[in-house]
Amino acid sequence: MLVRTKVGHIHYFTKRLALALLEDCGYDMLKWCYTGAAFTSPQRTWKLKLASLPRRLAYSMSKDWGVRFLGGETLMVVARAL
């Protein structure tokens, strides 16, 4: 809850749900990627730094799985209206 209050906007979507929602709204996905926000945020607290180790391990096995269960990422999508 602190992060939501601090940032002002947090959206809880899985990659699959976010892409399906954009498709339902009439967009064609050209490309998508995770931004790496979990490791490049400029104001990383000690808690975020501590969470980096399990995230890196999980992401190395399966990025989608790691993001879904450990969070910490932002999905960037390039899309065009149909």
mmCIF file of the N, C-alpha and C atoms, coordinates in Angstrom:
data_MODEL
# 
_entry.id   MODEL 
# 
loop_
_atom_site.group_PDB 
_atom_site.id 
_atom_site.type_symbol 
_atom_site.label_atom_id 
_atom_site.label_alt_id 
_atom_site.label_comp_id 
_atom_site.label_asym_id 
_atom_site.label_entity_id 
_atom_site.label_seq_id 
_atom_site.pdbx_PDB_ins_code 
_atom_site.Cartn_x 
_atom_site.Cartn_y 
_atom_site.Cartn_z 
_atom_site.occupancy 
_atom_site.B_iso_or_equiv 
_atom_site.pdbx_formal_charge 
_atom_site.auth_seq_id 
_atom_site.auth_comp_id 
_atom_site.auth_asym_id 
_atom_site.auth_atom_id 
_atom_site.pdbx_PDB_model_num 
ATOM 1   N N  . MET A 1 1  ? 0.813   -1.188  0.000   1.00 0.00 ? 1  MET A N  1 
ATOM 2   C CA . MET A 1 1  ? 0.000   0.000   0.000   1.00 0.00 ? 1  MET A CA 1 
ATOM 3   C C  . MET A 1 1  ? 0.862   1.259   0.000   1.00 0.00 ? 1  MET A C  1 
ATOM 4   N N  . LEU A 1 2  ? 2.013   1.207   0.663   1.00 0.00 ? 2  LEU A N  1 
ATOM 5   C CA . LEU A 1 2  ? 2.911   2.357   0.702   1.00 0.00 ? 2  LEU A CA 1 
ATOM 6   C C  . LEU A 1 2  ? 3.359   2.750   -0.697  1.00 0.00 ? 2  LEU A C  1 
ATOM 7   N N  . VAL A 1 3  ? 3.709   1.765   -1.514  1.00 0.00 ? 3  VAL A N  1 
ATOM 8   C CA . VAL A 1 3  ? 4.158   2.062   -2.873  1.00 0.00 ? 3  VAL A CA 1 
ATOM 9   C C  . VAL A 1 3  ? 3.043   2.727   -3.664  1.00 0.00 ? 3  VAL A C  1 
ATOM 10  N N  . ARG A 1 4  ? 1.838   2.221   -3.526  1.00 0.00 ? 4  ARG A N  1 
ATOM 11  C CA . ARG A 1 4  ? 0.713   2.807   -4.251  1.00 0.00 ? 4  ARG A CA 1 
ATOM 12  C C  . ARG A 1 4  ? 0.489   4.261   -3.834  1.00 0.00 ? 4  ARG A C  1 
ATOM 13  N N  . THR A 1 5  ? 0.586   4.532   -2.548  1.00 0.00 ? 5  THR A N  1 
ATOM 14  C CA . THR A 1 5  ? 0.422   5.892   -2.051  1.00 0.00 ? 5  THR A CA 1 
ATOM 15  C C  . THR A 1 5  ? 1.566   6.779   -2.536  1.00 0.00 ? 5  THR A C  1 
ATOM 16  N N  . LYS A 1 6  ? 2.778   6.266   -2.505  1.00 0.00 ? 6  LYS A N  1 
ATOM 17  C CA . LYS A 1 6  ? 3.963   7.026   -2.888  1.00 0.00 ? 6  LYS A CA 1 
ATOM 18  C C  . LYS A 1 6  ? 3.980   7.336   -4.387  1.00 0.00 ? 6  LYS A C  1 
ATOM 19  N N  . VAL A 1 7  ? 3.670   6.344   -5.209  1.00 0.00 ? 7  VAL A N  1 
ATOM 20  C CA . VAL A 1 7  ? 3.733   6.502   -6.662  1.00 0.00 ? 7  VAL A CA 1 
ATOM 21  C C  . VAL A 1 7  ? 2.464   7.170   -7.196  1.00 0.00 ? 7  VAL A C  1 
ATOM 22  N N  . GLY A 1 8  ? 1.324   6.828   -6.625  1.00 0.00 ? 8  GLY A N  1 
ATOM 23  C CA . GLY A 1 8  ? 0.078   7.434   -7.055  1.00 0.00 ? 8  GLY A CA 1 
ATOM 24  C C  . GLY A 1 8  ? -0.702  6.621   -8.060  1.00 0.00 ? 8  GLY A C  1 
ATOM 25  N N  . HIS A 1 9  ? -0.068  5.665   -8.681  1.00 0.00 ? 9  HIS A N  1 
ATOM 26  C CA . HIS A 1 9  ? -0.769  4.798   -9.632  1.00 0.00 ? 9  HIS A CA 1 
ATOM 27  C C  . HIS A 1 9  ? -0.033  3.465   -9.724  1.00 0.00 ? 9  HIS A C  1 
ATOM 28  N N  . ILE A 1 10 ? -0.708  2.449   -9.407  1.00 0.00 ? 10 ILE A N  1 
ATOM 29  C CA . ILE A 1 10 ? -0.184  1.093   -9.548  1.00 0.00 ? 10 ILE A CA 1 
ATOM 30  C C  . ILE A 1 10 ? -1.297  0.277   -10.183 1.00 0.00 ? 10 ILE A C  1 
ATOM 31  N N  . HIS A 1 11 ? -0.953  -0.436  -11.210 1.00 0.00 ? 11 HIS A N  1 
ATOM 32  C CA . HIS A 1 11 ? -1.934  -1.277  -11.882 1.00 0.00 ? 11 HIS A CA 1 
ATOM 33  C C  . HIS A 1 11 ? -1.487  -2.726  -11.735 1.00 0.00 ? 11 HIS A C  1 
ATOM 34  N N  . TYR A 1 12 ? -2.399  -3.567  -11.343 1.00 0.00 ? 12 TYR A N  1 
ATOM 35  C CA . TYR A 1 12 ? -2.080  -4.965  -11.096 1.00 0.00 ? 12 TYR A CA 1 
ATOM 36  C C  . TYR A 1 12 ? -2.604  -5.823  -12.240 1.00 0.00 ? 12 TYR A C  1 
ATOM 37  N N  . PHE A 1 13 ? -1.849  -5.888  -13.336 1.00 0.00 ? 13 PHE A N  1 
ATOM 38  C CA . PHE A 1 13 ? -2.209  -6.698  -14.486 1.00 0.00 ? 13 PHE A CA 1 
ATOM 39  C C  . PHE A 1 13 ? -1.137  -7.748  -14.701 1.00 0.00 ? 13 PHE A C  1 
ATOM 40  N N  . THR A 1 14 ? -1.537  -8.906  -15.161 1.00 0.00 ? 14 THR A N  1 
ATOM 41  C CA . THR A 1 14 ? -0.547  -9.848  -15.665 1.00 0.00 ? 14 THR A CA 1 
ATOM 42  C C  . THR A 1 14 ? -0.263  -9.425  -17.097 1.00 0.00 ? 14 THR A C  1 
ATOM 43  N N  . LYS A 1 15 ? 0.841   -9.893  -17.653 1.00 0.00 ? 15 LYS A N  1 
ATOM 44  C CA . LYS A 1 15 ? 1.165   -9.558  -19.035 1.00 0.00 ? 15 LYS A CA 1 
ATOM 45  C C  . LYS A 1 15 ? 0.052   -10.014 -19.964 1.00 0.00 ? 15 LYS A C  1 
ATOM 46  N N  . ARG A 1 16 ? -0.411  -11.213 -19.737 1.00 0.00 ? 16 ARG A N  1 
ATOM 47  C CA . ARG A 1 16 ? -1.456  -11.786 -20.599 1.00 0.00 ? 16 ARG A CA 1 
ATOM 48  C C  . ARG A 1 16 ? -2.743  -10.955 -20.552 1.00 0.00 ? 16 ARG A C  1 
ATOM 49  N N  . LEU A 1 17 ? -3.140  -10.541 -19.349 1.00 0.00 ? 17 LEU A N  1 
ATOM 50  C CA . LEU A 1 17 ? -4.348  -9.743  -19.201 1.00 0.00 ? 17 LEU A CA 1 
ATOM 51  C C  . LEU A 1 17 ? -4.190  -8.357  -19.832 1.00 0.00 ? 17 LEU A C  1 
ATOM 52  N N  . ALA A 1 18 ? -3.042  -7.729  -19.634 1.00 0.00 ? 18 ALA A N  1 
ATOM 53  C CA . ALA A 1 18 ? -2.801  -6.400  -20.204 1.00 0.00 ? 18 ALA A CA 1 
ATOM 54  C C  . ALA A 1 18 ? -2.844  -6.446  -21.731 1.00 0.00 ? 18 ALA A C  1 
ATOM 55  N N  . LEU A 1 19 ? -2.203  -7.443  -22.322 1.00 0.00 ? 19 LEU A N  1 
ATOM 56  C CA . LEU A 1 19 ? -2.195  -7.551  -23.786 1.00 0.00 ? 19 LEU A CA 1 
ATOM 57  C C  . LEU A 1 19 ? -3.588  -7.876  -24.322 1.00 0.00 ? 19 LEU A C  1 
ATOM 58  N N  . ALA A 1 20 ? -4.334  -8.725  -23.612 1.00 0.00 ? 20 ALA A N  1 
ATOM 59  C CA . ALA A 1 20 ? -5.700  -9.052  -24.034 1.00 0.00 ? 20 ALA A CA 1 
ATOM 60  C C  . ALA A 1 20 ? -6.600  -7.824  -23.949 1.00 0.00 ? 20 ALA A C  1 
ATOM 61  N N  . LEU A 1 21 ? -6.425  -7.023  -22.913 1.00 0.00 ? 21 LEU A N  1 
ATOM 62  C CA . LEU A 1 21 ? -7.224  -5.813  -22.756 1.00 0.00 ? 21 LEU A CA 1 
ATOM 63  C C  . LEU A 1 21 ? -6.953  -4.836  -23.899 1.00 0.00 ? 21 LEU A C  1 
ATOM 64  N N  . LEU A 1 22 ? -5.700  -4.652  -24.248 1.00 0.00 ? 22 LEU A N  1 
ATOM 65  C CA . LEU A 1 22 ? -5.364  -3.770  -25.368 1.00 0.00 ? 22 LEU A CA 1 
ATOM 66  C C  . LEU A 1 22 ? -5.939  -4.297  -26.680 1.00 0.00 ? 22 LEU A C  1 
ATOM 67  N N  . GLU A 1 23 ? -5.866  -5.599  -26.865 1.00 0.00 ? 23 GLU A N  1 
ATOM 68  C CA . GLU A 1 23 ? -6.428  -6.206  -28.070 1.00 0.00 ? 23 GLU A CA 1 
ATOM 69  C C  . GLU A 1 23 ? -7.947  -6.013  -28.120 1.00 0.00 ? 23 GLU A C  1 
ATOM 70  N N  . ASP A 1 24 ? -8.607  -6.203  -26.979 1.00 0.00 ? 24 ASP A N  1 
ATOM 71  C CA . ASP A 1 24 ? -10.060 -5.999  -26.909 1.00 0.00 ? 24 ASP A CA 1 
ATOM 72  C C  . ASP A 1 24 ? -10.443 -4.548  -27.203 1.00 0.00 ? 24 ASP A C  1 
ATOM 73  N N  . CYS A 1 25 ? -9.538  -3.628  -26.928 1.00 0.00 ? 25 CYS A N  1 
ATOM 74  C CA . CYS A 1 25 ? -9.801  -2.198  -27.179 1.00 0.00 ? 25 CYS A CA 1 
ATOM 75  C C  . CYS A 1 25 ? -9.445  -1.786  -28.605 1.00 0.00 ? 25 CYS A C  1 
ATOM 76  N N  . GLY A 1 26 ? -9.055  -2.759  -29.422 1.00 0.00 ? 26 GLY A N  1 
ATOM 77  C CA . GLY A 1 26 ? -8.803  -2.481  -30.829 1.00 0.00 ? 26 GLY A CA 1 
ATOM 78  C C  . GLY A 1 26 ? -7.369  -2.147  -31.187 1.00 0.00 ? 26 GLY A C  1 
ATOM 79  N N  . TYR A 1 27 ? -6.431  -2.639  -30.431 1.00 0.00 ? 27 TYR A N  1 
ATOM 80  C CA . TYR A 1 27 ? -5.024  -2.402  -30.735 1.00 0.00 ? 27 TYR A CA 1 
ATOM 81  C C  . TYR A 1 27 ? -4.351  -3.677  -31.222 1.00 0.00 ? 27 TYR A C  1 
ATOM 82  N N  . ASP A 1 28 ? -3.386  -3.488  -32.100 1.00 0.00 ? 28 ASP A N  1 
ATOM 83  C CA . ASP A 1 28 ? -2.550  -4.571  -32.598 1.00 0.00 ? 28 ASP A CA 1 
ATOM 84  C C  . ASP A 1 28 ? -1.190  -4.413  -31.935 1.00 0.00 ? 28 ASP A C  1 
ATOM 85  N N  . MET A 1 29 ? -0.772  -5.404  -31.153 1.00 0.00 ? 29 MET A N  1 
ATOM 86  C CA . MET A 1 29 ? 0.507   -5.328  -30.464 1.00 0.00 ? 29 MET A CA 1 
ATOM 87  C C  . MET A 1 29 ? 1.646   -5.570  -31.442 1.00 0.00 ? 29 MET A C  1 
ATOM 88  N N  . LEU A 1 30 ? 2.524   -4.595  -31.560 1.00 0.00 ? 30 LEU A N  1 
ATOM 89  C CA . LEU A 1 30 ? 3.683   -4.722  -32.431 1.00 0.00 ? 30 LEU A CA 1 
ATOM 90  C C  . LEU A 1 30 ? 4.876   -5.305  -31.678 1.00 0.00 ? 30 LEU A C  1 
ATOM 91  N N  . LYS A 1 31 ? 5.004   -4.897  -30.418 1.00 0.00 ? 31 LYS A N  1 
ATOM 92  C CA . LYS A 1 31 ? 6.139   -5.351  -29.623 1.00 0.00 ? 31 LYS A CA 1 
ATOM 93  C C  . LYS A 1 31 ? 5.825   -5.087  -28.151 1.00 0.00 ? 31 LYS A C  1 
ATOM 94  N N  . TRP A 1 32 ? 6.375   -5.921  -27.281 1.00 0.00 ? 32 TRP A N  1 
ATOM 95  C CA . TRP A 1 32 ? 6.261   -5.677  -25.849 1.00 0.00 ? 32 TRP A CA 1 
ATOM 96  C C  . TRP A 1 32 ? 7.561   -6.119  -25.185 1.00 0.00 ? 32 TRP A C  1 
ATOM 97  N N  . CYS A 1 33 ? 7.834   -5.537  -24.032 1.00 0.00 ? 33 CYS A N  1 
ATOM 98  C CA . CYS A 1 33 ? 9.012   -5.949  -23.261 1.00 0.00 ? 33 CYS A CA 1 
ATOM 99  C C  . CYS A 1 33 ? 8.845   -5.502  -21.811 1.00 0.00 ? 33 CYS A C  1 
ATOM 100 N N  . TYR A 1 34 ? 9.580   -6.134  -20.938 1.00 0.00 ? 34 TYR A N  1 
ATOM 101 C CA . TYR A 1 34 ? 9.660   -5.674  -19.559 1.00 0.00 ? 34 TYR A CA 1 
ATOM 102 C C  . TYR A 1 34 ? 10.753  -4.611  -19.521 1.00 0.00 ? 34 TYR A C  1 
ATOM 103 N N  . THR A 1 35 ? 10.543  -3.565  -18.735 1.00 0.00 ? 35 THR A N  1 
ATOM 104 C CA . THR A 1 35 ? 11.463  -2.423  -18.756 1.00 0.00 ? 35 THR A CA 1 
ATOM 105 C C  . THR A 1 35 ? 12.710  -2.598  -17.898 1.00 0.00 ? 35 THR A C  1 
ATOM 106 N N  . GLY A 1 36 ? 12.708  -3.570  -17.012 1.00 0.00 ? 36 GLY A N  1 
ATOM 107 C CA . GLY A 1 36 ? 13.852  -3.737  -16.119 1.00 0.00 ? 36 GLY A CA 1 
ATOM 108 C C  . GLY A 1 36 ? 13.747  -2.858  -14.883 1.00 0.00 ? 36 GLY A C  1 
ATOM 109 N N  . ALA A 1 37 ? 12.558  -2.332  -14.622 1.00 0.00 ? 37 ALA A N  1 
ATOM 110 C CA . ALA A 1 37 ? 12.342  -1.413  -13.500 1.00 0.00 ? 37 ALA A CA 1 
ATOM 111 C C  . ALA A 1 37 ? 12.730  -2.012  -12.154 1.00 0.00 ? 37 ALA A C  1 
ATOM 112 N N  . ALA A 1 38 ? 12.637  -3.308  -12.024 1.00 0.00 ? 38 ALA A N  1 
ATOM 113 C CA . ALA A 1 38 ? 12.957  -3.952  -10.747 1.00 0.00 ? 38 ALA A CA 1 
ATOM 114 C C  . ALA A 1 38 ? 14.417  -3.739  -10.352 1.00 0.00 ? 38 ALA A C  1 
ATOM 115 N N  . PHE A 1 39 ? 15.276  -3.479  -11.327 1.00 0.00 ? 39 PHE A N  1 
ATOM 116 C CA . PHE A 1 39 ? 16.708  -3.358  -11.045 1.00 0.00 ? 39 PHE A CA 1 
ATOM 117 C C  . PHE A 1 39 ? 17.275  -1.979  -11.343 1.00 0.00 ? 39 PHE A C  1 
ATOM 118 N N  . THR A 1 40 ? 16.520  -1.117  -12.020 1.00 0.00 ? 40 THR A N  1 
ATOM 119 C CA . THR A 1 40 ? 17.064  0.174   -12.444 1.00 0.00 ? 40 THR A CA 1 
ATOM 120 C C  . THR A 1 40 ? 16.384  1.377   -11.817 1.00 0.00 ? 40 THR A C  1 
ATOM 121 N N  . SER A 1 41 ? 15.458  1.156   -10.926 1.00 0.00 ? 41 SER A N  1 
ATOM 122 C CA . SER A 1 41 ? 14.763  2.261   -10.264 1.00 0.00 ? 41 SER A CA 1 
ATOM 123 C C  . SER A 1 41 ? 15.788  3.129   -9.532  1.00 0.00 ? 41 SER A C  1 
ATOM 124 N N  . PRO A 1 42 ? 15.714  4.449   -9.699  1.00 0.00 ? 42 PRO A N  1 
ATOM 125 C CA . PRO A 1 42 ? 16.732  5.315   -9.085  1.00 0.00 ? 42 PRO A CA 1 
ATOM 126 C C  . PRO A 1 42 ? 16.654  5.384   -7.559  1.00 0.00 ? 42 PRO A C  1 
ATOM 127 N N  . GLN A 1 43 ? 15.494  5.148   -6.976  1.00 0.00 ? 43 GLN A N  1 
ATOM 128 C CA . GLN A 1 43 ? 15.350  5.256   -5.523  1.00 0.00 ? 43 GLN A CA 1 
ATOM 129 C C  . GLN A 1 43 ? 15.069  3.887   -4.914  1.00 0.00 ? 43 GLN A C  1 
ATOM 130 N N  . ARG A 1 44 ? 16.028  3.007   -5.021  1.00 0.00 ? 44 ARG A N  1 
ATOM 131 C CA . ARG A 1 44 ? 15.845  1.651   -4.516  1.00 0.00 ? 44 ARG A CA 1 
ATOM 132 C C  . ARG A 1 44 ? 16.131  1.605   -3.027  1.00 0.00 ? 44 ARG A C  1 
ATOM 133 N N  . THR A 1 45 ? 15.163  1.148   -2.262  1.00 0.00 ? 45 THR A N  1 
ATOM 134 C CA . THR A 1 45 ? 15.322  1.000   -0.824  1.00 0.00 ? 45 THR A CA 1 
ATOM 135 C C  . THR A 1 45 ? 16.082  -0.291  -0.540  1.00 0.00 ? 45 THR A C  1 
ATOM 136 N N  . TRP A 1 46 ? 16.449  -0.482  0.708   1.00 0.00 ? 46 TRP A N  1 
ATOM 137 C CA . TRP A 1 46 ? 17.162  -1.716  1.062   1.00 0.00 ? 46 TRP A CA 1 
ATOM 138 C C  . TRP A 1 46 ? 16.273  -2.931  0.835   1.00 0.00 ? 46 TRP A C  1 
ATOM 139 N N  . LYS A 1 47 ? 14.944  -2.761  0.980   1.00 0.00 ? 47 LYS A N  1 
ATOM 140 C CA . LYS A 1 47 ? 14.030  -3.876  0.740   1.00 0.00 ? 47 LYS A CA 1 
ATOM 141 C C  . LYS A 1 47 ? 14.031  -4.273  -0.729  1.00 0.00 ? 47 LYS A C  1 
ATOM 142 N N  . LEU A 1 48 ? 14.049  -3.283  -1.612  1.00 0.00 ? 48 LEU A N  1 
ATOM 143 C CA . LEU A 1 48 ? 14.092  -3.590  -3.050  1.00 0.00 ? 48 LEU A CA 1 
ATOM 144 C C  . LEU A 1 48 ? 15.421  -4.233  -3.429  1.00 0.00 ? 48 LEU A C  1 
ATOM 145 N N  . LYS A 1 49 ? 16.495  -3.746  -2.823  1.00 0.00 ? 49 LYS A N  1 
ATOM 146 C CA . LYS A 1 49 ? 17.804  -4.342  -3.109  1.00 0.00 ? 49 LYS A CA 1 
ATOM 147 C C  . LYS A 1 49 ? 17.849  -5.798  -2.630  1.00 0.00 ? 49 LYS A C  1 
ATOM 148 N N  . LEU A 1 50 ? 17.249  -6.058  -1.471  1.00 0.00 ? 50 LEU A N  1 
ATOM 149 C CA . LEU A 1 50 ? 17.196  -7.420  -0.943  1.00 0.00 ? 50 LEU A CA 1 
ATOM 150 C C  . LEU A 1 50 ? 16.352  -8.326  -1.839  1.00 0.00 ? 50 LEU A C  1 
ATOM 151 N N  . ALA A 1 51 ? 15.291  -7.791  -2.405  1.00 0.00 ? 51 ALA A N  1 
ATOM 152 C CA . ALA A 1 51 ? 14.410  -8.568  -3.287  1.00 0.00 ? 51 ALA A CA 1 
ATOM 153 C C  . ALA A 1 51 ? 15.050  -8.852  -4.642  1.00 0.00 ? 51 ALA A C  1 
ATOM 154 N N  . SER A 1 52 ? 16.123  -8.156  -4.962  1.00 0.00 ? 52 SER A N  1 
ATOM 155 C CA . SER A 1 52 ? 16.771  -8.341  -6.265  1.00 0.00 ? 52 SER A CA 1 
ATOM 156 C C  . SER A 1 52 ? 17.307  -9.747  -6.475  1.00 0.00 ? 52 SER A C  1 
ATOM 157 N N  . LEU A 1 53 ? 17.859  -10.348 -5.438  1.00 0.00 ? 53 LEU A N  1 
ATOM 158 C CA . LEU A 1 53 ? 18.453  -11.686 -5.587  1.00 0.00 ? 53 LEU A CA 1 
ATOM 159 C C  . LEU A 1 53 ? 17.418  -12.736 -5.983  1.00 0.00 ? 53 LEU A C  1 
ATOM 160 N N  . PRO A 1 54 ? 16.306  -12.889 -5.243  1.00 0.00 ? 54 PRO A N  1 
ATOM 161 C CA . PRO A 1 54 ? 15.321  -13.882 -5.681  1.00 0.00 ? 54 PRO A CA 1 
ATOM 162 C C  . PRO A 1 54 ? 14.699  -13.532 -7.037  1.00 0.00 ? 54 PRO A C  1 
ATOM 163 N N  . ARG A 1 55 ? 14.540  -12.242 -7.303  1.00 0.00 ? 55 ARG A N  1 
ATOM 164 C CA . ARG A 1 55 ? 13.986  -11.843 -8.605  1.00 0.00 ? 55 ARG A CA 1 
ATOM 165 C C  . ARG A 1 55 ? 14.923  -12.248 -9.737  1.00 0.00 ? 55 ARG A C  1 
ATOM 166 N N  . ARG A 1 56 ? 16.204  -11.952 -9.576  1.00 0.00 ? 56 ARG A N  1 
ATOM 167 C CA . ARG A 1 56 ? 17.161  -12.316 -10.632 1.00 0.00 ? 56 ARG A CA 1 
ATOM 168 C C  . ARG A 1 56 ? 17.163  -13.824 -10.873 1.00 0.00 ? 56 ARG A C  1 
ATOM 169 N N  . LEU A 1 57 ? 17.111  -14.577 -9.799  1.00 0.00 ? 57 LEU A N  1 
ATOM 170 C CA . LEU A 1 57 ? 17.086  -16.031 -9.921  1.00 0.00 ? 57 LEU A CA 1 
ATOM 171 C C  . LEU A 1 57 ? 15.817  -16.486 -10.640 1.00 0.00 ? 57 LEU A C  1 
ATOM 172 N N  . ALA A 1 58 ? 14.661  -15.998 -10.208 1.00 0.00 ? 58 ALA A N  1 
ATOM 173 C CA . ALA A 1 58 ? 13.393  -16.380 -10.840 1.00 0.00 ? 58 ALA A CA 1 
ATOM 174 C C  . ALA A 1 58 ? 13.334  -15.910 -12.285 1.00 0.00 ? 58 ALA A C  1 
ATOM 175 N N  . TYR A 1 59 ? 13.767  -14.678 -12.553 1.00 0.00 ? 59 TYR A N  1 
ATOM 176 C CA . TYR A 1 59 ? 13.730  -14.141 -13.913 1.00 0.00 ? 59 TYR A CA 1 
ATOM 177 C C  . TYR A 1 59 ? 14.642  -14.935 -14.848 1.00 0.00 ? 59 TYR A C  1 
ATOM 178 N N  . SER A 1 60 ? 15.750  -15.440 -14.308 1.00 0.00 ? 60 SER A N  1 
ATOM 179 C CA . SER A 1 60 ? 16.672  -16.204 -15.163 1.00 0.00 ? 60 SER A CA 1 
ATOM 180 C C  . SER A 1 60 ? 16.055  -17.535 -15.602 1.00 0.00 ? 60 SER A C  1 
ATOM 181 N N  . MET A 1 61 ? 15.174  -18.075 -14.770 1.00 0.00 ? 61 MET A N  1 
ATOM 182 C CA . MET A 1 61 ? 14.503  -19.330 -15.133 1.00 0.00 ? 61 MET A CA 1 
ATOM 183 C C  . MET A 1 61 ? 13.320  -19.069 -16.064 1.00 0.00 ? 61 MET A C  1 
ATOM 184 N N  . SER A 1 62 ? 12.522  -18.076 -15.746 1.00 0.00 ? 62 SER A N  1 
ATOM 185 C CA . SER A 1 62 ? 11.373  -17.711 -16.573 1.00 0.00 ? 62 SER A CA 1 
ATOM 186 C C  . SER A 1 62 ? 10.950  -16.300 -16.206 1.00 0.00 ? 62 SER A C  1 
ATOM 187 N N  . LYS A 1 63 ? 11.202  -15.368 -17.111 1.00 0.00 ? 63 LYS A N  1 
ATOM 188 C CA . LYS A 1 63 ? 10.890  -13.963 -16.836 1.00 0.00 ? 63 LYS A CA 1 
ATOM 189 C C  . LYS A 1 63 ? 9.401   -13.786 -16.533 1.00 0.00 ? 63 LYS A C  1 
ATOM 190 N N  . ASP A 1 64 ? 8.533   -14.372 -17.343 1.00 0.00 ? 64 ASP A N  1 
ATOM 191 C CA . ASP A 1 64 ? 7.096   -14.233 -17.128 1.00 0.00 ? 64 ASP A CA 1 
ATOM 192 C C  . ASP A 1 64 ? 6.666   -14.794 -15.771 1.00 0.00 ? 64 ASP A C  1 
ATOM 193 N N  . TRP A 1 65 ? 7.173   -15.960 -15.418 1.00 0.00 ? 65 TRP A N  1 
ATOM 194 C CA . TRP A 1 65 ? 6.840   -16.564 -14.136 1.00 0.00 ? 65 TRP A CA 1 
ATOM 195 C C  . TRP A 1 65 ? 7.353   -15.706 -12.984 1.00 0.00 ? 65 TRP A C  1 
ATOM 196 N N  . GLY A 1 66 ? 8.595   -15.275 -13.091 1.00 0.00 ? 66 GLY A N  1 
ATOM 197 C CA . GLY A 1 66 ? 9.189   -14.449 -12.042 1.00 0.00 ? 66 GLY A CA 1 
ATOM 198 C C  . GLY A 1 66 ? 8.433   -13.150 -11.828 1.00 0.00 ? 66 GLY A C  1 
ATOM 199 N N  . VAL A 1 67 ? 8.073   -12.503 -12.914 1.00 0.00 ? 67 VAL A N  1 
ATOM 200 C CA . VAL A 1 67 ? 7.322   -11.251 -12.815 1.00 0.00 ? 67 VAL A CA 1 
ATOM 201 C C  . VAL A 1 67 ? 5.945   -11.495 -12.215 1.00 0.00 ? 67 VAL A C  1 
ATOM 202 N N  . ARG A 1 68 ? 5.311   -12.556 -12.629 1.00 0.00 ? 68 ARG A N  1 
ATOM 203 C CA . ARG A 1 68 ? 3.962   -12.833 -12.131 1.00 0.00 ? 68 ARG A CA 1 
ATOM 204 C C  . ARG A 1 68 ? 3.946   -13.094 -10.623 1.00 0.00 ? 68 ARG A C  1 
ATOM 205 N N  . PHE A 1 69 ? 4.934   -13.816 -10.124 1.00 0.00 ? 69 PHE A N  1 
ATOM 206 C CA . PHE A 1 69 ? 4.919   -14.188 -8.717  1.00 0.00 ? 69 PHE A CA 1 
ATOM 207 C C  . PHE A 1 69 ? 5.733   -13.275 -7.800  1.00 0.00 ? 69 PHE A C  1 
ATOM 208 N N  . LEU A 1 70 ? 6.721   -12.576 -8.346  1.00 0.00 ? 70 LEU A N  1 
ATOM 209 C CA . LEU A 1 70 ? 7.536   -11.697 -7.507  1.00 0.00 ? 70 LEU A CA 1 
ATOM 210 C C  . LEU A 1 70 ? 7.353   -10.218 -7.837  1.00 0.00 ? 70 LEU A C  1 
ATOM 211 N N  . GLY A 1 71 ? 6.703   -9.928  -8.954  1.00 0.00 ? 71 GLY A N  1 
ATOM 212 C CA . GLY A 1 71 ? 6.419   -8.543  -9.323  1.00 0.00 ? 71 GLY A CA 1 
ATOM 213 C C  . GLY A 1 71 ? 7.673   -7.734  -9.592  1.00 0.00 ? 71 GLY A C  1 
ATOM 214 N N  . GLY A 1 72 ? 7.521   -6.422  -9.448  1.00 0.00 ? 72 GLY A N  1 
ATOM 215 C CA . GLY A 1 72 ? 8.661   -5.529  -9.587  1.00 0.00 ? 72 GLY A CA 1 
ATOM 216 C C  . GLY A 1 72 ? 8.960   -5.071  -10.994 1.00 0.00 ? 72 GLY A C  1 
ATOM 217 N N  . GLU A 1 73 ? 8.120   -5.377  -11.947 1.00 0.00 ? 73 GLU A N  1 
ATOM 218 C CA . GLU A 1 73 ? 8.385   -5.012  -13.336 1.00 0.00 ? 73 GLU A CA 1 
ATOM 219 C C  . GLU A 1 73 ? 7.290   -4.149  -13.922 1.00 0.00 ? 73 GLU A C  1 
ATOM 220 N N  . THR A 1 74 ? 7.644   -3.502  -15.010 1.00 0.00 ? 74 THR A N  1 
ATOM 221 C CA . THR A 1 74 ? 6.720   -2.687  -15.789 1.00 0.00 ? 74 THR A CA 1 
ATOM 222 C C  . THR A 1 74 ? 6.717   -3.242  -17.204 1.00 0.00 ? 74 THR A C  1 
ATOM 223 N N  . LEU A 1 75 ? 5.540   -3.366  -17.773 1.00 0.00 ? 75 LEU A N  1 
ATOM 224 C CA . LEU A 1 75 ? 5.398   -3.865  -19.141 1.00 0.00 ? 75 LEU A CA 1 
ATOM 225 C C  . LEU A 1 75 ? 5.240   -2.673  -20.083 1.00 0.00 ? 75 LEU A C  1 
ATOM 226 N N  . MET A 1 76 ? 6.094   -2.607  -21.086 1.00 0.00 ? 76 MET A N  1 
ATOM 227 C CA . MET A 1 76 ? 5.990   -1.566  -22.096 1.00 0.00 ? 76 MET A CA 1 
ATOM 228 C C  . MET A 1 76 ? 5.488   -2.208  -23.391 1.00 0.00 ? 76 MET A C  1 
ATOM 229 N N  . VAL A 1 77 ? 4.482   -1.598  -23.985 1.00 0.00 ? 77 VAL A N  1 
ATOM 230 C CA . VAL A 1 77 ? 3.863   -2.166  -25.188 1.00 0.00 ? 77 VAL A CA 1 
ATOM 231 C C  . VAL A 1 77 ? 3.864   -1.118  -26.289 1.00 0.00 ? 77 VAL A C  1 
ATOM 232 N N  . VAL A 1 78 ? 4.278   -1.537  -27.481 1.00 0.00 ? 78 VAL A N  1 
ATOM 233 C CA . VAL A 1 78 ? 4.141   -0.708  -28.669 1.00 0.00 ? 78 VAL A CA 1 
ATOM 234 C C  . VAL A 1 78 ? 2.989   -1.305  -29.450 1.00 0.00 ? 78 VAL A C  1 
ATOM 235 N N  . ALA A 1 79 ? 1.969   -0.494  -29.683 1.00 0.00 ? 79 ALA A N  1 
ATOM 236 C CA . ALA A 1 79 ? 0.760   -1.001  -30.337 1.00 0.00 ? 79 ALA A CA 1 
ATOM 237 C C  . ALA A 1 79 ? 0.232   0.053   -31.306 1.00 0.00 ? 79 ALA A C  1 
ATOM 238 N N  . ARG A 1 80 ? -0.598  -0.403  -32.232 1.00 0.00 ? 80 ARG A N  1 
ATOM 239 C CA . ARG A 1 80 ? -1.235  0.536   -33.147 1.00 0.00 ? 80 ARG A CA 1 
ATOM 240 C C  . ARG A 1 80 ? -2.724  0.218   -33.179 1.00 0.00 ? 80 ARG A C  1 
ATOM 241 N N  . ALA A 1 81 ? -3.498  1.268   -33.380 1.00 0.00 ? 81 ALA A N  1 
ATOM 242 C CA . ALA A 1 81 ? -4.952  1.098   -33.455 1.00 0.00 ? 81 ALA A CA 1 
ATOM 243 C C  . ALA A 1 81 ? -5.297  0.418   -34.774 1.00 0.00 ? 81 ALA A C  1 
ATOM 244 N N  . LEU A 1 82 ? -6.239  -0.495  -34.715 1.00 0.00 ? 82 LEU A N  1 
ATOM 245 C CA . LEU A 1 82 ? -6.682  -1.199  -35.935 1.00 0.00 ? 82 LEU A CA 1 
ATOM 246 C C  . LEU A 1 82 ? -7.707  -0.373  -36.665 1.00 0.00 ? 82 LEU A C  1 
# 
